[in-house]
Amino acid sequence: MTATTMRSIRAASAILAILGATACGSESEPPDDTAPSGSLAVMSDWIGCEVFDELAPVQEYTGAVGTDGELLSDGLGEGIDAEAATCSGLLDLATFEDTQGTFDYSATGDAAVRVGLAPWSTDAEAEANFTDRVQTRRENAPGVAYTDERETELSGDWDQSLVIAGETEHRNYIDAFGRVGSWVVYASIDYLHDPGVGAYESAPEFYPDSTAERMAVYPFTPDQFEDWVAVEYLPALQADILQRAESE
């Protein structure tokens, strides 16, 4: 769905509302077939970072010490994903510091996060969108050199779900997608390999009395982070979205 389409839908809805307020209200009037329906009727004005709590759960889990700039919060028809209300940003993670002789070394981790909610008028539209998003991820148009890619499903009650995880030489990637009825939610996260682990693996001779695990500065391992997204984070988002929709 393009931004132009969204604006057209909203404009049509506003006009119809004005006409309805001034009309005689006859029961013989034809039904309004142009107004949004399904999740689109409920979620069309939701703003990304309001829905996703300023990415607080991700920041807390990763032990983020701050953000690199402001979070970007977009509604439908805005940002790089016009089909969804999104919240995105760059997180500053833990820092590894060390001194070897007269040489001081410091490396700080980071994470790029984008979470989105795409509402549609029908289940069929949402199903097609879910399929398109998964296919786009699998096609890997940017040509990212993933290794050890793996797929699993989200915990909880979803009509469709998928988690794709992998890594490159320097970063880990988690892309999770879920659909319930006529809406799709997703989380896309990539983060720098743990700089403490990297320091050990690049020069273990400098740390003869340590291990990669002991030098890690992140409060999670890649497997733990992947499990958290699939088992806790996306299912919690699902519950929050359903509760918010019921209260509209």
C-alpha positions in Angstrom: 0.0 0.0 0.0 1.5 3.3 -1.0 1.5 6.6 0.9 -0.7 8.1 -1.8 -3.3 5.3 -1.3 -3.3 5.9 2.4 -3.8 9.6 2.0 -6.7 8.9 -0.4 -8.3 6.5 2.1 -8.0 9.1 4.9 -9.3 11.9 2.7 -12.3 9.8 1.5 -13.1 8.9 5.1 -13.0 12.6 6.2 -15.3 13.7 3.4 -17.8 10.9 4.1 -17.9 11.8 7.8 -18.7 15.4 7.0 -21.4 14.3 4.5 -22.9 11.9 7.1 -23.2 14.7 9.7 -25.2 16.9 7.3 -27.3 14.2 5.6 -30.9 13.2 6.6 -29.7 9.8 7.8 -32.2 7.8 5.7 -31.9 4.1 6.1 -32.1 3.8 2.4 -28.6 5.3 1.9 -26.1 3.0 0.2 -23.4 1.5 2.5 -20.0 3.2 2.8 -17.7 0.9 0.8 -14.7 3.4 0.8 -14.1 3.6 4.5 -11.2 1.6 5.9 -12.1 -1.7 7.4 -10.3 -4.5 9.3 -7.2 -3.5 11.3 -6.7 -0.5 9.0 -9.9 1.1 10.4 -8.5 0.7 14.0 -4.7 1.3 13.5 -4.4 3.8 10.7 -3.5 6.7 13.0 -1.1 4.8 15.3 2.4 6.2 15.7 5.3 3.8 15.8 7.2 4.7 18.9 4.0 5.1 20.9 3.0 1.6 19.9 6.4 0.1 20.6 7.2 2.0 23.9 10.2 3.8 22.5 11.9 0.4 22.0 12.3 0.2 25.8 12.1 -3.6 26.0 14.9 -4.0 23.5 17.0 -1.3 25.2 16.5 -3.0 28.6 17.3 -6.5 27.3 20.5 -5.5 25.5 21.7 -3.3 28.3 21.8 -0.3 26.0 23.5 2.7 27.6 21.9 5.2 25.2 20.8 5.9 21.7 22.9 7.3 18.8 20.6 10.2 18.0 16.8 10.3 18.4 14.5 7.4 17.7 12.6 7.8 14.5 8.8 7.4 14.9 6.6 7.1 11.8 2.9 6.6 11.1 1.4 5.0 8.0 2.6 6.6 4.8 5.8 7.9 6.4 9.4 6.8 6.6 11.1 4.0 4.7 8.2 1.6 5.3 5.1 3.5 4.3 2.9 0.4 4.8 3.7 0.3 8.6 3.8 2.4 11.7 7.5 2.1 12.7 9.9 2.9 15.5 13.6 2.7 14.7 17.0 3.8 16.0 20.6 3.0 16.8 21.4 1.8 20.3 24.8 2.1 22.0 25.7 -1.1 23.7 28.4 -2.0 26.2 32.0 -1.1 25.8 35.1 -3.3 26.1 38.2 -1.6 27.4 41.7 -3.0 27.9 45.3 -1.9 28.3 48.2 -3.9 26.9 51.5 -2.3 28.0 51.2 1.3 26.8 48.4 0.5 24.4 44.8 1.4 25.4 42.0 -0.4 23.5 38.3 0.4 23.5 35.4 -0.9 21.4 31.7 -0.1 21.8 28.9 -2.3 20.7 25.9 -1.1 18.8 22.5 -2.3 17.5 20.2 -1.1 14.7 16.6 -1.7 15.5 13.4 -1.3 13.5 10.0 -2.5 14.7 6.8 -2.1 12.6 3.1 -2.7 12.5 1.3 -2.9 9.1 -2.5 -2.9 9.3 -4.7 -4.0 6.4 -8.4 -4.0 5.5 -8.5 -7.8 5.0 -6.8 -10.9 6.2 -5.9 -11.7 2.6 -4.1 -8.4 2.2 -2.2 -9.0 5.4 -1.3 -12.6 4.4 0.1 -11.3 1.0 2.1 -8.6 2.8 3.5 -11.2 5.3 4.6 -13.4 2.3 6.1 -10.4 0.5 8.2 -9.4 3.5 9.5 -12.9 4.1 10.3 -13.4 0.4 12.2 -10.1 0.3 14.2 -11.1 3.3 15.0 -14.5 1.8 16.0 -13.0 -1.5 18.6 -10.8 0.3 18.7 -8.1 -2.4 21.4 -6.2 -0.6 23.7 -9.2 -0.9 24.6 -9.5 2.8 27.0 -12.3 3.3 25.1 -14.2 5.9 26.5 -17.4 7.4 24.8 -20.0 9.5 21.3 -18.8 8.6 18.4 -20.5 10.5 14.7 -20.3 10.7 12.2 -20.9 13.4 8.7 -19.7 14.4 7.4 -17.4 17.1 5.9 -18.6 20.3 2.3 -18.0 20.9 -0.9 -18.0 18.8 -0.2 -16.6 15.3 -1.8 -17.1 12.0 1.7 -17.0 10.4 5.1 -16.4 11.9 8.8 -16.7 11.1 12.1 -15.8 12.5 15.2 -15.7 10.3 18.6 -15.3 12.0 22.1 -15.2 10.7 25.4 -13.5 11.0 28.2 -11.9 9.0 31.9 -11.4 9.8 31.1 -8.5 12.1 27.3 -8.5 12.9 24.4 -10.7 14.0 21.0 -10.4 12.4 17.5 -11.2 13.6 14.4 -10.7 11.5 11.0 -11.7 13.0 7.6 -11.6 11.3 4.1 -12.3 12.7 0.6 -12.0 11.4 -2.7 -12.0 13.3 -5.8 -11.6 11.1 -5.4 -8.4 9.1 -2.2 -7.0 10.6 1.5 -7.8 10.4 4.1 -7.0 13.0 7.9 -7.3 12.6 11.2 -6.6 14.3 14.5 -6.3 12.4 17.6 -6.1 14.6 21.3 -6.3 13.7 24.1 -5.7 16.2 27.9 -5.7 16.4 29.5 -8.9 17.6 30.4 -8.7 21.3 33.6 -6.5 21.4 34.9 -8.4 24.4 34.5 -11.8 22.7 36.1 -10.2 19.6 39.1 -9.0 21.5 39.7 -12.5 22.9 39.2 -14.3 19.6 41.5 -11.9 17.7 44.4 -12.3 20.2 43.9 -15.1 22.8 47.6 -15.0 23.7 47.0 -11.7 25.4 44.5 -13.3 27.7 45.9 -16.7 28.8 43.9 -16.8 32.0 40.5 -15.9 30.4 38.0 -17.1 27.8 35.7 -15.5 25.3 32.7 -16.1 27.5 34.4 -14.4 30.5 35.4 -11.4 28.4 32.0 -10.9 26.9 30.5 -7.5 27.8 26.9 -8.0 26.4 24.4 -9.4 28.9 23.3 -12.0 26.4 24.6 -14.4 23.8 23.4 -14.5 20.2 21.3 -17.6 20.9 19.8 -16.0 24.0 18.9 -12.9 22.1 17.3 -14.8 19.2 15.2 -16.9 21.7 14.1 -13.7 23.5 12.8 -12.1 20.3 10.9 -15.3 19.4 9.7 -16.4 22.8 9.2 -13.2 24.7 9.4 -9.9 22.7 7.2 -10.5 19.6 4.5 -12.4 21.7 4.5 -9.5 24.2 4.1 -7.1 21.2 1.2 -9.2 20.0 -0.6 -8.9 23.4 0.1 -5.1 23.6 -1.3 -4.6 20.1 -4.5 -6.6 20.7 -5.1 -4.8 24.0 -4.6 -1.4 22.4 -6.9 -2.3 19.5 -9.6 -3.4 21.9 -9.4 -0.1 23.7 -9.8 2.0 20.6 
